[in-house]
Amino acid sequence: MTIHLERGEQIATITIDRTHRRNALDLASLEDLHAAVVRCVADGTRAIVLTGADGHFCAGADLTELEDVSFTTRLAQVLAHLAAVPVTTVAAIEGSCMGLGMQLALACDVRVVGASARFAVPVARLGLMVDHWTLTRLARLWGEGTARHLVLTGAVLDADDAWRLGFASQQGSLADAQALAARAARLAPLTQAGSKLGFDAQMHDPEAVGRYEAAFARAWASDDLTEGRRAFAERREPIFRGR
């Protein structure tokens, strides 16, 4: 197996393990990664950590096996699903985070970045293009100036750049990412899931805004809100159940 899934009580860690290719993904491993994410959500995992084995996050797509755009079509579906899962996702990044690796990091909610991390979107070196979702997300999370720098000049940025420019949510290791995920897993899941809908809803998309408004109403009518208020009054940690 090139994708490993380790599940705890509330969090799961998914590890890409194709170290002979610096964890670059082919279609089979992409499908395995997607299946692991689907399984985590179905099993009630509250937070997911995505990382890579042997000092690299993901060096991109395995170009030795790519012949046409069918891979990118499936990749777009997998990325959209990862970005939309109703739980908090954390990318724990060391070493290479390039191309497809950058897309995976963009799809996660927060990023914990180690000192060895290197970031690139080297499409102009290969004559490729990424989809509009990736460009939009890249500009949102790195800033448009840096996004243009990455895509148009083939720049390679480091961990200090990621922290300085706001792409890194936190500096640290896999253990730090897992600790962050564990903290998120104790919080209100309806709030987290609904807020993710809101972050991605555009004002010109009434259906998306409607989904956020429905989630807003659900949170305000939830047992979790009652529990949160009670725990605050009693000066204890709340126990949220997502209902």
N, C-alpha and C positions, 0 to 999 in steps of 0.2 A: 504493500500500500504506500502511496506517495502522499496521502493526506491522513493525518492522525487526529483523532478526536479524544480528548480527555475531559470527562465531565465530573464536576464536583456537585455539591448540594444545590447551588444556585447559579454557578458560572461554568462555562465550558471554554476550553482552549483548543483551537483548531490550528494544527501545525502543517505547513507545506514542507514536504521532505523529498525534494528532487535535487539533492546537493551536487550531483554531477553536472547540473545545469544552473547552479546557483539559484535553485528553486523556481526557474522559469517553468511555466505551465504549458502542457499540451492539452488537447481536447479532453482526453480521458481524466487527467488530474483536475481539470476545470470542473468536469461533471462530478467528480468525487468531492470537491470542495463545496459545490452547490448542495449536494446530498447531505453533507455534514451540517451545513447551515439549516437546511430544512428539518433535519432530525432534531437539532437543538431546540428550535422553536416549537416543534410538535411535542417535545418532552417537557416543556415548561421552563426551559432555561431562562434565567432572568438577565444574563449578560454574556456576551461572547467576546473572547479574545482571539484575534487572528495574528499568527506569527509565522516565521520561517525557521527551519533548522540550520544549524551549523553556521551561524553568524550572518545569514542573509535573509531578508524578508522575501523578496521575489524580484528576480532580475528581468522579468518581462514575460512575453510569450516565447515559447520554444520555436524559433523561426525555422529550425530544421524540419519541422513537420507541418508548416503552414503553406498552403498552396493557393488559397482563394479567400474571399471575404466571408465564407460560411462560418469560420471560427469567430470572426468579429461580431457576427449577428448573434451567435449564441452567447458570446462574452457580454454583449450589451444586456441581454436578458438576465444573466447571472448577476451582473453588477446592479441592475435596477432592483432585483429581489433583495440582495444584500443590503442596499441602502434603505429599503423600505421595511425591513423586519421590525416588529413592534418591540424590540428590546435594544438596550444599549450595546453598541459594538465598539471594540477598542482594538486598534492596530498597534502591535508591539513591533517596532521597526529597528532593525540593526542592518548594517551592510547595505547591499544593493536594494533599492526601491525604485525601479525604473520601468517605464512603459506600462505593461499590465500590472506590475507591482504598484506603481503610482495610482493606477485606476482602483485597485483594491483598497489602498489607503484612503483615497478620495471617497469611496463608498462607505467607509466606517465613520462612526460618529465622532470619535476622538482618537488622537494619535499620541502614543508614548514613544519618544525617539531617543535611541542610544547614540553615543558619541561617534560610532563608526558609520552611521547612516549616510547614504549618498542618494540623491534624488535626480531623476532625469526623465524627460519625455522625448526620446531620440528619434521621433518620426521623420524629421527632415533629413536625417542621416541615411534613412532607409527608403525614402520615397513613399512612405505610408501616410495615412491620416487617421486620427482618432475621431470618434463620433461627437456630436454636438453636446451630449450630456457630459462627456469628459471635459471638453473645453469650458463649459459653463461652470462645472464643479471646480475645476482647476482655478478659474478666475475668482470664484467666491472664496476659496480656502487659502490661496496663496496671494491674492490680489492680482488685478489684471496686468499690471506692469511686469510682475514676475512670471505670470503665466505666459505672456508673450515672449519673454526672455527664454523660458524653458523650451517652448515649442518652436520658435522661429530661429533661435541661435544654437540649439542643441546644448545649452548650458547644463553643467552638473553642479548641483548645490549640495551643501553639507548640512550636518546637524545644527550647527550654529545659525545657518541661514534659515532653516526650518523654524527654529525657536524665535529668532529675531523677527521673522515675517509672519508669525502667528499660525503656521501650519501645524507645528507641534503643540499639542495641548499640555504636554508635560515632558520633562526630560527624565530618562530612566531606563530601566531594564524590563525584561519580561515579567519579573516578579513585581515590579512597580505597576505594570499594566494590569496584572491579575489582581493586585490590591485595589486599584482604581475600579476595576470591574466589580469586585466584591462590594465596594461601597455603593456603587450604582445599583447593584442587585437588591439592596435593602430598601431602596426608595420605592415610591408609588408607581407601579407599572402602568396604570391607566394614564397618569400624567406624562410619563415618558413616551408611551406609544402615541398619545394625542399630540404632544409637542413635536414629535418627529413629523407628523402629518402637517403641522402648521409651518415648520421650517421650510418644507418643500412646496407648500401651496403658493401659487402665484395669484395675485389679485384679479388677473384677467381670466382665471380658470374657476368659474363658479362651482363646478363639481368638486374640485379639490378643496376650495374654501368651505363648501358645505360639509365635507367629510371632517374637516377640522372643527367646525362648529358643532357637529354631532358628538365628536369626542369631548369637546369642551363641556357640553351639557351632561354627558355621561359621567365625567369626572366630578362635576359639581353635585351630582345626585348619588354618588357612590358611597358604599360602606367604608371605602378607604378614606374618604374625606372625614367621615364621622370618627374613624379610628385615629386619624392624624390629629384632629382637634382634641380628642380625649387624651391622647398620649402627650400632647403639648401641655394640657392642663395638669396632667398627673406627673409631668417632668420625667417621662420615660421614653424609650425608643419605641416608635410605632411598629406594628406588625401588619404590613400591607399584603393583601391577598388578591388584588387585581379584580375586585368586584365592588 
